[in-house]
Amino acid sequence: MVAKIPSGGPGLGQRSGSCGGLVAYLEKEVQGQWFSLDRENVPAAEVMATLDANKRNLNRDADKYYQVVLAPSQAELRHIDSDPEKLRAYTRAAMEQYAANFGKSIEGRDLVYFAKVEHERTTGPQDRAVQVGDVKRGQAKEGEQTHIHVLVSRTENLARYTERKQAGELERKNPYHLSPLTNHKNTQRGVVTGGFERKQYSERVEQAFDQAFGYERPLVETFRYAHTMQHGTPEECVALRVQVIQEQQRQAVQQAAPEQRQMIRSVDAPHPVEQRSDLTTHTLESERIKAPYQENKPDTDVIRESEQKRVRGPRL
């Protein structure tokens, strides 16, 4: 699961004005079919008008809205059979996590957002295949490419804010301005409190999917694994790769045929005549576990040695 909040930029990435250009662009695959917290099949014109109107006390050049892209993996899509109803339910759960991640005790109903499911993606300049010249830019990507675009107002839901203010539930004078691109993270003092921890949000949306649909996520599919492999230290990468190998070995043992599991248990049992030494037991255990993976899975010692060489560099 990839949860991405694109940064601003020229063209459609410019968020200080109307969202009309981006809404129109997202009509390219199918007309309409936008949905919100409690509505289905919202027309594009209403999406634009509602988002553009929900703003207060923002400078002319300030961002007025943000985009959240939720991209399930092909394994996750297979798990839910790409069910549109489940994708919409998951999007709403992800936006609940979006609201909670600001640390301001707000919920999904305190947001104004509209989302749309798309099923196609094309290659772009960031794709490796385009960079090396294997495919041209703009070609349709193969396989299941379903993903969700969410447009969310920077200002909290003004209608709900006004209602709560009149009912005496709120003491603050102004509605919240909610930026997922802020540099604040759980700030406790100062003018700005709370914040938005983007790494935490990525983990939260993963957990929301797993809990909603009973998905048993392998370690290699987690945000923690992807982030560590890209940004972690060599030691952290090695430790996580070891955990992956151990997880795969446990799964192979669990999936083994009954006679194979019985053979494994026989190896583990103490010898009736001769007492094994700790070293012998450890060797047998290591060989038993590694055997099914000798052709495809590297030993953890090889990984450590490789990482150490990479860190030390070549000898001169």
Secondary structure as GFF3:
##gff-version 3
##sequence-region A 1 316
A	DSSP	beta_strand	2	4	.	.	.	ID=ss1
A	DSSP	three_ten_helix	11	13	.	.	.	ID=ss2
A	DSSP	alpha_helix	20	25	.	.	.	ID=ss3
A	DSSP	alpha_helix	44	53	.	.	.	ID=ss4
A	DSSP	beta_strand	65	71	.	.	.	ID=ss5
A	DSSP	alpha_helix	74	79	.	.	.	ID=ss6
A	DSSP	alpha_helix	84	100	.	.	.	ID=ss7
A	DSSP	three_ten_helix	108	110	.	.	.	ID=ss8
A	DSSP	beta_strand	113	118	.	.	.	ID=ss9
A	DSSP	alpha_helix	128	131	.	.	.	ID=ss10
A	DSSP	beta_strand	147	153	.	.	.	ID=ss11
A	DSSP	alpha_helix	158	166	.	.	.	ID=ss12
A	DSSP	alpha_helix	198	213	.	.	.	ID=ss13
A	DSSP	three_ten_helix	219	221	.	.	.	ID=ss14
A	DSSP	alpha_helix	223	231	.	.	.	ID=ss15
A	DSSP	alpha_helix	234	255	.	.	.	ID=ss16
A	DSSP	alpha_helix	258	268	.	.	.	ID=ss17
A	DSSP	alpha_helix	278	290	.	.	.	ID=ss18
A	DSSP	three_ten_helix	291	293	.	.	.	ID=ss19
A	DSSP	alpha_helix	300	312	.	.	.	ID=ss20
###
